[in-house]
C-alpha cells in the first residue's frame, strides 16, 4: 500500500518522515498508511502559507468574499457527510451516529464563522482630544493548528473556520491517530476555492512534525487541543518565541447531584456525560458527587442503566459504546483501573474487556463504575480519558465545593437541583470554564469555551473565537485643531 500524501499549497506531497499507520480500533485492520512531514516539509508549508497570506488575492479579499468560501466548505462537508463520518469512525472508533452528528456540527461551525466574517465590524472609540479614533483588526498571520484524535471533525473545524474567517493562513497538524479527516478537510478547502497555501495539512507525530511547526519562526500563533502535558510543552516553546497560544486541555469534571434533584433526568445525563464517546471527551463528567441522602438510590439506578449499555461495533445502529481509539490507549485505561483497585476502589460495574467473540479483535472496554475512593485517589485526580466513572458522596454544599475544586483541572461541571439559588451559588463557586445546570454536555459554537487552571488558556468559539486569531490595531485621525465646542 502506497502512503497517502499531505497538502502544501496546492500540491499533494510525499514527505521525508516515517509513514504512520492509521489503524481501525474496532478490528485492528489497517485503514491507510500516511506520509509524514519532516523539518523540510514543515519549513516549506510555513513559507508557502506566509507567502499566500501576504499576497493580494487573500490580503484584500473582502469579508463577504471570504464568507462565501466558508459557506462553500460547509456545503461540501454536508455533501460528503457519510464519507467523513465513516472516516472518523474507522480511525477513532466513535459510533456512527455520533460521527454523523459531528459532521453536521463541523458544517455548522463553518456556516457560523461565515456569517460572523461578513457582519463583524470594527469600532469607533470615544475621542478624548482633537482626533477621531477607531479600532480595526488584522490577521495574526500563519496559524499552527494542532488537533486531537478524539473528535477531529469538530476540533479541526473549530480551528480552521475562525482562523480563516479572521484572514489568516493555516497549517493544520492533525493527530497521527486520525490523519485522514484533516487531509480531507484540506482537500475540501481547496475545492471550495481558497487560494493555494491558505490551508495546508501536515501529517506526522507531535515530536517530528508538531513541535518543529510550533518552533518555526514563520508561525505567528499556535492553537492546540489535547493533553495537558503536551500543552505545557507547546506553551513553553511558544513563550520562547513570544507568540500567542490558545490551549484547550484536559479535565476531571465534577458532575453533581443534590438530594432534591430529578434523579431520573440526572441519571441519563450522567450516563451520556461519561460513557458517550467511550469516555474520550475533555468534558467527560468523570467524578460524580452525590449528596449522601440519595447516594444509594442514585448508585443503584446508575448501575442498572450502565449494565444495559450496548458495547458493540461502531457501525452498528444499536451500539451505544464503541472501542477506545487505540490499543495502547486501552492499556493506559486498564492501568488506571488497576491503580483505582490498589487505592481501595471497588469496581461495581465493568472493569474488564467485553467477552463477546465479535469484539475480541478491537480495543473495546466495558463502561466501569468505581466506588470507595477518596477524592485524592489517583483515579479521581488524573484524567483517564476512558469510560471510567468515580462515584463519591458529599455531606453539604461546603464539602461539595471543596472536593469539586480539589483538582488541577477546571474545564466543566454539571449541577442537578431545582433550587436556582443553590445552583447559582455552586456554579459561581466551582472553578470551571463551563457549568451546566440540570443538563450536561450541551455545547454551542456561539458560546465561549475553555478552561481554568491546567485545563487551558484562552477561549474558543463565539465572537471571541474569531477575534482570538486577530490583532487589534488602534488608528487615530487628527482633526487639525481643537474639537468645536458643543452648542449650549
C-alpha positions in Angstrom: 0.0 0.0 0.0 1.5 3.4 -1.0 1.4 6.1 1.6 -1.2 8.9 1.3 0.3 12.4 0.6 -0.3 15.5 2.6 -1.1 19.1 1.4 1.3 22.0 1.0 -0.2 24.8 -1.1 -2.0 23.1 -3.9 0.4 20.1 -4.0 0.0 16.7 -2.5 3.4 15.8 -1.1 5.1 12.6 0.0 7.2 13.7 3.0 10.6 12.7 4.3 9.3 11.4 7.6 8.5 7.8 8.5 4.9 6.9 7.3 2.3 6.5 10.0 -0.3 3.7 10.1 -4.0 4.5 10.6 -5.5 1.5 12.5 -9.2 0.7 12.8 -9.6 0.2 16.6 -12.7 -1.8 16.1 -10.9 -4.8 14.5 -7.2 -3.9 14.3 -7.2 -3.6 10.5 -5.2 -1.1 8.5 -7.1 1.9 7.3 -4.1 3.5 5.4 -0.5 4.5 5.5 0.1 8.2 5.5 3.2 10.0 4.6 4.6 12.4 7.2 6.3 15.8 7.2 9.8 16.2 8.5 11.6 19.5 9.1 12.0 20.3 5.4 8.3 19.9 4.7 7.3 21.9 7.8 9.5 24.7 6.6 8.1 24.5 3.1 4.5 24.6 4.4 5.0 27.6 6.7 6.8 29.5 3.9 4.0 28.7 1.4 1.4 29.8 4.0 3.2 33.0 4.8 3.5 33.9 1.1 -0.2 33.1 0.4 -1.3 35.2 3.4 0.7 38.2 2.2 -0.5 38.0 -1.4 -3.1 40.4 -2.6 -5.6 37.8 -3.6 -6.1 36.9 0.1 -4.9 40.0 1.9 -7.5 42.3 0.3 -10.3 39.8 -0.1 -13.4 41.4 1.2 -15.1 39.8 4.2 -18.2 38.7 2.3 -16.0 37.0 -0.3 -14.1 35.1 2.4 -17.5 34.2 3.9 -18.6 32.8 0.5 -15.7 30.3 0.6 -16.5 29.3 4.2 -20.1 28.7 3.2 -18.9 26.6 0.3 -16.8 24.4 2.7 -20.0 23.9 4.8 -21.8 22.8 1.6 -19.1 20.4 0.7 -18.9 18.9 4.2 -22.7 18.3 4.0 -22.4 16.7 0.6 -19.7 14.3 1.7 -21.2 13.7 5.1 -21.3 9.9 5.1 -17.7 9.6 3.8 -16.4 12.0 6.5 -18.4 10.2 9.3 -17.1 6.8 8.3 -13.5 8.1 8.0 -13.7 9.3 11.6 -15.4 6.1 12.7 -12.7 3.9 11.2 -9.9 6.0 12.7 -11.1 6.5 16.3 -13.9 4.1 16.8 -16.8 6.5 17.6 -20.2 5.0 16.9 -21.5 6.0 13.5 -24.4 8.0 14.9 -22.1 10.3 16.9 -19.8 10.7 13.8 -22.7 11.8 11.7 -23.7 14.3 14.3 -20.2 15.7 14.4 -20.2 16.1 10.6 -23.3 18.2 10.9 -21.6 20.2 13.7 -18.5 20.8 11.6 -20.6 22.2 8.8 -22.4 24.4 11.3 -19.1 25.8 12.5 -18.1 26.9 9.0 -21.5 28.5 8.5 -21.4 30.3 11.8 -18.0 31.9 11.1 -19.0 32.7 7.5 -21.9 34.7 8.9 -19.6 36.3 11.5 -16.9 37.1 8.9 -19.2 39.3 6.8 -21.0 41.0 9.7 -18.4 41.6 12.4 -17.2 45.2 12.2 -14.5 47.5 13.6 -15.2 50.0 16.3 -15.1 53.8 16.7 -13.8 54.6 20.1 -14.7 57.7 22.2 -12.4 60.6 21.4 -10.5 62.4 24.2 -8.8 65.1 22.1 -8.7 66.6 18.6 -8.9 63.3 16.8 -11.1 60.6 15.6 -10.1 57.1 16.9 -11.0 53.6 15.8 -10.0 50.0 16.4 -9.5 47.6 13.4 -8.5 44.0 13.5 -5.6 42.5 11.5 -5.0 38.7 11.0 -2.3 37.2 13.1 -0.5 35.7 10.1 0.3 32.0 9.8 -1.6 29.9 12.4 -0.3 26.5 13.5 -3.5 24.4 14.4 -2.8 21.1 16.2 -5.7 18.9 16.9 -6.5 15.7 18.9 -7.8 12.3 17.9 -11.0 12.1 19.9 -13.2 14.4 17.8 -11.2 15.5 14.7 -14.2 16.6 12.7 -15.3 19.2 15.2 -11.9 20.1 16.6 -10.5 20.8 13.1 -13.5 22.8 12.0 -13.4 24.9 15.2 -9.8 25.9 14.4 -9.9 26.2 10.6 -13.1 28.2 10.3 -12.4 31.1 12.7 -8.8 31.4 11.7 -9.7 31.6 8.0 -12.6 34.0 8.7 -10.1 36.2 10.5 -7.9 36.4 7.4 -5.1 34.1 8.4 -3.3 31.2 6.6 -3.4 27.9 8.5 -1.0 24.9 8.8 -3.1 22.1 10.3 -1.4 19.2 12.0 -4.0 16.5 12.8 -3.3 13.8 15.3 -1.3 10.9 14.0 -4.1 8.6 15.1 -6.7 10.3 12.9 -4.9 11.9 10.0 -7.2 11.4 7.1 -10.1 13.6 8.3 -7.8 16.6 8.3 -6.4 15.7 4.9 -10.0 15.5 3.5 -10.9 18.9 5.0 -7.8 20.4 3.4 -9.0 19.0 0.0 -12.4 20.4 0.5 -11.0 23.9 1.3 -9.1 23.7 -2.0 -12.2 22.6 -3.8 -14.1 25.5 -2.2 -11.8 28.0 -3.8 -9.4 29.1 -1.0 -6.2 30.3 -2.6 -3.4 27.7 -2.6 -1.3 28.0 0.6 -4.1 29.4 2.8 -4.9 25.9 4.1 -2.1 23.3 4.4 -2.3 20.0 6.2 0.8 18.2 7.5 0.6 14.6 8.8 3.0 13.4 11.4 3.7 12.9 15.1 3.9 15.6 17.7 7.7 15.2 18.1 8.6 15.0 14.4 6.1 17.4 12.9 4.1 19.3 15.6 7.0 20.7 17.7 9.0 21.8 14.6 5.9 23.6 13.4 5.4 25.3 16.8 9.0 26.4 16.8 9.1 27.7 13.3 9.9 31.4 13.1 7.2 32.0 10.5 4.4 30.8 12.7 2.7 33.8 14.4 0.1 31.9 16.5 -0.5 28.4 17.9 -3.8 26.8 18.6 -3.7 23.4 20.3 -6.3 21.0 21.7 -5.0 17.9 23.5 -3.4 16.6 26.7 -2.1 18.9 29.4 1.5 17.7 29.3 1.7 18.3 25.5 0.0 21.7 26.0 2.6 22.6 28.6 5.5 21.8 26.2 3.8 23.8 23.4 3.2 26.8 25.7 6.9 26.7 26.7 8.0 26.6 23.0 5.6 29.4 22.1 6.8 31.5 25.1 10.4 31.3 23.9 9.3 32.9 20.7 6.8 35.3 22.3 3.9 34.1 20.1 0.3 33.9 21.3 -1.1 30.5 22.1 -4.6 29.1 22.8 -4.7 25.8 24.7 -7.8 23.6 25.3 -6.5 20.8 27.5 -7.7 18.1 29.9 -10.4 17.9 32.5 -11.6 16.0 35.5 -15.0 17.4 35.6 -17.4 17.1 38.6 -20.9 16.1 37.9 -23.0 17.0 41.0 -26.4 15.5 42.2 -28.1 17.2 45.1 -30.7 15.3 47.2 -33.5 17.4 45.7 -32.6 16.7 42.1 -34.8 15.0 39.5 -32.9 11.7 39.7 -34.2 10.1 36.5 -33.2 13.1 34.4 -29.9 13.3 36.1 -29.1 9.6 35.5 -29.5 9.9 31.8 -27.1 12.9 31.6 -24.6 11.2 33.9 -24.5 8.2 31.5 -24.1 10.4 28.5 -21.6 12.6 30.2 -19.1 9.9 30.9 -19.9 6.9 28.6 -20.7 8.6 25.3 -17.5 8.7 23.1 -16.3 5.8 25.3 -15.3 8.5 27.9 -12.8 10.1 25.4 -14.0 13.6 25.9 -12.3 16.5 27.6 -15.6 17.5 29.3 -16.5 14.0 30.5 -18.2 14.0 33.9 -15.7 11.6 35.3 -16.2 12.4 39.0 -19.8 12.0 40.2 -20.6 13.7 43.5 -23.9 12.6 45.1 -25.4 14.1 48.2 -25.5 11.4 50.9 -29.3 11.1 51.5 -29.7 9.9 47.8 -26.3 8.3 47.3 -27.6 4.7 47.4 -30.6 5.4 45.2 -28.6 7.2 42.5 -25.9 4.5 42.6 -28.5 1.7 42.2 -30.2 3.3 39.2 -26.8 4.2 37.7 -25.6 0.6 37.9 -28.8 -0.7 36.4 -28.6 1.7 33.4 -24.9 1.1 32.9 -25.3 -2.6 32.7 -27.9 -2.1 29.9 -25.5 -0.1 27.7 -24.6 -1.9 24.4 -20.9 -2.1 23.7 -20.5 -3.0 20.0 -19.1 -2.4 16.6 -19.2 1.3 15.8 -21.0 0.8 12.5 -23.9 -1.0 14.2 -27.0 1.2 14.7 -27.7 -0.2 18.1 -24.2 0.2 19.5 -24.0 2.8 22.3 -20.3 2.5 23.1 -17.6 1.7 20.5 -13.9 0.8 21.1 -11.3 3.1 22.6 -9.3 4.9 19.9 -6.2 2.9 20.1 -4.9 -0.4 21.6 -2.1 1.4 23.6 -4.8 3.8 25.0 -6.8 0.8 26.2 -3.8 -0.4 28.0 -3.4 3.0 29.6 -7.0 3.0 30.8 -6.5 -0.5 32.2 -3.5 0.7 34.2 -5.7 3.5 35.7 -8.3 0.9 36.7 -5.6 -1.2 38.3 -4.5 1.9 40.3 -8.0 2.5 41.4 -8.2 -1.0 42.8 -4.8 -0.6 44.5 -6.1 2.6 46.2 -9.1 0.8 47.6 -11.7 1.3 44.9 -14.4 -1.2 44.3 -15.5 -1.9 40.7 -19.2 -2.5 40.8 -19.7 -2.4 37.1 -17.3 -3.2 34.3 -13.6 -3.1 34.8 -12.8 -5.6 32.1 -12.7 -6.1 28.3 -16.0 -7.4 26.9 -16.1 -11.1 26.3 -18.2 -11.1 23.1 -16.2 -13.0 20.5 -17.1 -10.5 17.7 -15.3 -7.7 19.8 -12.2 -9.7 20.6 -10.0 -8.1 17.8 -10.9 -4.5 18.8 -9.8 -2.1 21.6 -13.1 -2.4 23.5 -13.6 -1.8 27.2 -16.6 -2.1 29.4 -18.2 1.0 31.0 -16.9 1.0 34.5 -18.1 2.4 37.8 -15.8 2.7 40.8 -16.8 3.5 44.4 -15.0 3.6 47.7 -12.3 6.1 46.7 -11.4 9.4 48.3 -11.3 12.4 46.0 -7.5 12.4 46.4 -7.1 8.9 44.9 -5.3 8.8 41.6 -8.4 7.8 39.6 -10.1 10.9 40.9 -7.2 13.3 40.2 -5.8 12.1 36.9 -7.5 12.3 33.6 -8.2 8.8 32.5 -9.9 9.7 29.2 -11.9 6.5 29.2 -15.3 5.1 30.3 -14.5 5.1 34.0 -16.8 6.9 36.5 -15.7 7.5 40.1 -18.7 8.0 42.4 -18.2 9.9 45.6 -20.6 11.1 48.4 -20.7 14.6 49.8 -22.2 16.0 53.0 -23.2 19.5 52.2 -22.6 22.5 49.9 -19.3 23.5 51.5 -17.9 19.9 51.4 -19.0 19.5 47.8 -17.3 22.7 46.6 -14.1 21.9 48.4 -13.9 18.4 46.8 -15.0 19.5 43.4 -12.3 22.2 43.2 -9.6 20.0 44.6 -8.1 19.2 41.3 -5.5 20.8 38.9 -8.2 20.9 36.2 -11.1 23.3 35.7 -12.9 22.6 32.4 -16.5 21.7 33.1 -19.1 20.9 35.7 -22.7 19.7 35.9 -25.2 20.6 38.7 -28.6 18.9 39.4 -31.0 20.7 41.7 -34.3 22.6 41.2 -33.1 25.2 43.8 -32.0 28.0 41.5 -30.3 29.9 44.4 -28.2 26.9 45.3 -27.4 26.2 41.7 -26.2 29.8 41.3 -24.1 29.7 44.4 -22.4 26.5 43.4 -22.0 27.4 39.7 -20.2 30.6 40.8 -18.0 28.8 43.3 -16.9 26.0 41.0 -13.6 26.7 39.2 -14.6 25.6 35.7 -14.9 27.3 32.3 -18.4 25.8 31.6 -21.1 24.9 34.1 -24.3 23.1 33.1 -27.4 23.3 35.4 -29.9 20.5 35.1 -28.3 19.4 31.8 -24.9 18.2 30.7 -22.6 18.4 27.6 -24.8 20.9 25.8 -22.4 22.9 23.5 -22.9 25.8 21.1 -20.4 27.3 18.6 -21.8 30.7 19.6 -20.7 30.4 23.3 -17.1 30.7 24.5 -15.4 27.5 25.6 -12.2 27.0 27.6 -10.8 26.1 31.0 -9.5 27.3 34.3 -6.2 26.2 35.8 -4.4 23.4 33.9 -7.4 22.9 31.6 -6.1 25.6 29.3 -5.5 29.2 28.2 -7.9 31.3 26.1 -11.4 30.8 24.8 -12.5 29.3 21.5 -16.0 29.6 19.9 -18.2 32.6 19.7 -17.3 36.1 18.5 -14.2 35.9 20.7 -13.2 32.7 18.9 -12.7 34.8 15.7 -11.0 37.8 17.4 -8.7 35.2 19.0 -6.9 35.0 15.6 -6.7 38.7 15.1 -4.6 41.6 16.4 -6.3 44.8 17.5 -4.9 48.0 15.8 -5.7 51.5 17.0 -5.9 54.2 14.4 -6.1 57.9 15.2 -7.2 60.5 12.7 -6.0 64.0 13.6 -8.6 66.8 13.0 -6.1 69.6 12.8 -7.2 71.6 15.9 -9.4 71.5 19.0 -12.8 70.0 18.7 -15.6 72.6 18.3 -17.5 73.5 21.4 -20.9 72.0 21.7 -23.9 74.3 21.3 -25.5 75.5 24.5 
